[in-house]
Amino acid sequence: MDLSVLESFSEAVDFEEDVRWLPLPAPASDLTAAAVPAGWVDLMSQPWSAAELTARLWQPAQAVLPRTVDRFTRVHEVAVLSTRQRGASLVYLFRSADGTSTPWRGFAPATAMPPVAARFPIELSTLYSIHDGLVHFYSHDGGPLPCAQWRALTETDASDPTLVVIAQDGPRAFGFDVSQSPAQAYDVDPEEDDVTLVVDPWAFLDDMTALEWLDD
């Protein structure tokens, strides 16, 4: 990928400081210098296309997020973004039918899940071992949030959280009510004042992150 194209995105992340771009594939020494996670170095130093690299990276989630994996392998280019605040992340650049380029950002894998995740009805480490948050580059939503940005909503005078929000798409939020046993998943739409029980959390997340607009 042309470095000038990547640098055109830098203004949106300048506040993170020490912004550095690394088009892929890249030499292992350059990836290590950019503090890329060890598990990414071999994968991202191989002479694969962006689509093949993405398919290999996402293979562990194929069974639970099939539509997302299919859409992400339509990626046009991938690059590492390294900043002082957020460390290394992976930026996926997609091109729609009209030629518009849209970047998505997947942060480095989670090294450990928050303790509250053990109360969820699905094993989110399947996703978070790939990216600790997967969001639109500019709006920072449209998918699962980094663990550090999960929001626990608590009832008045209660110490234990009720709904733990783990994904955001505009005003809509998705999360798990851990005050129930077993915990239940909910889609919360404040604009419609609507809370909907989600029977299949993986299917819901797959719909949220599957980049439907690529089919337009």
N, C-alpha and C positions, 0 to 999 in steps of 0.2 A: 504494500500500500504506500502511496505517495505520502511522505512525512508531512508535507504542507497541508494535506487533507486532514490528517490527524491533528495538527497544530491549530487548525481552524476551530476545533472543539475546545481548546484549552481555556478560553475565557470563562467557560461555565464552571471550571474546577480550579481556577487560579487561587481561590481562597484556601484550597487544601495545601498549597505551597509545594515548591520543588516539583513541579509537574514535568514528567518525563514520559515520552512515548517510545514504544519499541514495536515496530511492525513485525509480524510473524510470517514464516519461521525466523528464528534468531539464534545466533550461537549460544551454547549453554553458558559460556562465560558472561555474556551480556545479560542473559536472563538472571543469573545468580547475582550479578552486580545490581540489578534492578529489584532485588529482594523478592523475586518470584518464588512462590512456594515450591519446595523441593519436589513434590509430586507432579508439578507442572513442567519442570525443566526439560526432562527427556521428551515429553509429548510435544512441547512447543519448539524444540530444536530440530525436529524431523522435517524433511522436505515434503510435507503434505499440503494439500489444498486446505483452504479455510473450512470447507464442508467436511473433509475427512477428519481434520483435527477436532472439529466440533462433535462429530459423530462419536469419536473415540472418547472424548471427555465426558459426553452425556450418556454413554452406554449404561452406566449403573441405574439411570432413571428411566430407561426405555419402557420397562414394564408398567410403571405407575404414571408416567407423563408421556405417552406415545405421541400425542399431537404436538406437544411442545418440542419434543426431540425432532420430529419431522420438520417443523417450521424452522427451528434453529439451524438445522443442517442446510437450509437454503441461504445461509449467510453469504454475503459477498466478500467481506474481508474481516479479519480479526487482528487485534493488536493488544499489547499490554500497555496499561496506563499505570504509572507509579507516581504516588504523591506522598508527601510527608505525613499527612493526616490519615490516609486510608491505606497506605502500603500499595501492594500490587493488586490490580484488578484486570479483568478481561473485557475489552470493548468489542462488541459485535456490530458490524455495519451492514445493514440491510438496505436493499434497493427495491422499491415498489414498482409496479408496472409503468407508472408515469415518470420514473427516473428519480423520484425523491429518495434521498438517503436518510435513514433513521438509525441512530446509534442506541444500543442497549448495553448496560453495564452489569457484569457479574463479578461480585467481589470474591476475594480469596476464600477457599473453603473454611468452614468453621472448624476450629481445633477441638471444641467441646460444645455440646448443646446446653442451654440454660436448664437448670433443674426442673423448671415447670414443664418442659417438653416431655418429661417422662409421664405426665398425666394426660397427654394428648392421645386420641384413639389411633393415630397413625405415626409411623416412625419417620419423622421429618429429616433425620440424618441422611436418608437416601438422597434428598435434594441438597441439603446444606453441606454435604461432603463434596459437592461440586461447586456451589457458590453460596456464600453466606450473604444472601440477598441478590435478587435479580430484578433490576428496575430500568425504566426508561432513563436514558442518560441525563436528560434535562429536567424532567418532572419528578424524578425519584419515586415513581409509583408504577403501577401496572403489573405488579407481581409480588413475590415474597420479599419481605423487608429483612435487612440485616438483623441478626439476633439482638444487637444492642439497641435497635429501634422498635422492638416489640413493645406494645403498650398494654399494660394490665389495668383494666377498668375495675374499680372496687366500689361496692355498695357503701353508702354512708354508715360509719361506725363499724365497718368490717375490716379485718386485717388481711383476710385471704382474698385474692383476686377473683373476680367472676369471669368476665370475658377477656381473654388474652388475644389481642389483635396481632396477627403475624403477617398479614398481606393487605395491601391497599391499592385501590384503583380509582383515582379521583376521590370523591367523597365516600365511596363505598369501602367498607372494611370487611375483612374475613378473619375469623378467629375461633377459639375454642372456649366454651364455658366450663371452666374447671371446677366450678362449684357443684356441678352435677356429677353423678357417678353412675355409669362412665361419662366422661366429658363428651359434650356434643358440639358440633361445628355449626356456626351461624354466619350468614351473609347479612350485613347491616347496611341499609341504604338510608341515611339520614334525610336525604332530599325527599324521599317518598314516605318517610317515617315508617319504615318497614324493616322487620327482622324475620329472616327466613331460615328455618332449619335446613342444614345441608346434610343429606343422607350419605353422600359419597365425597368426602373431603378431597381425595386425590383427583377425582373427575372435575371438581370445581376449580382446583388449582390449575389443572390442565387447560381448562377453558380460559382462565384468566391470563395465562402466560403463553398461549398458543399463537399470538400475533395474527389474529384473524385477517387484519388488513392486508397481509401479504397475498391473499387470494383475490383482492379487489382488482 
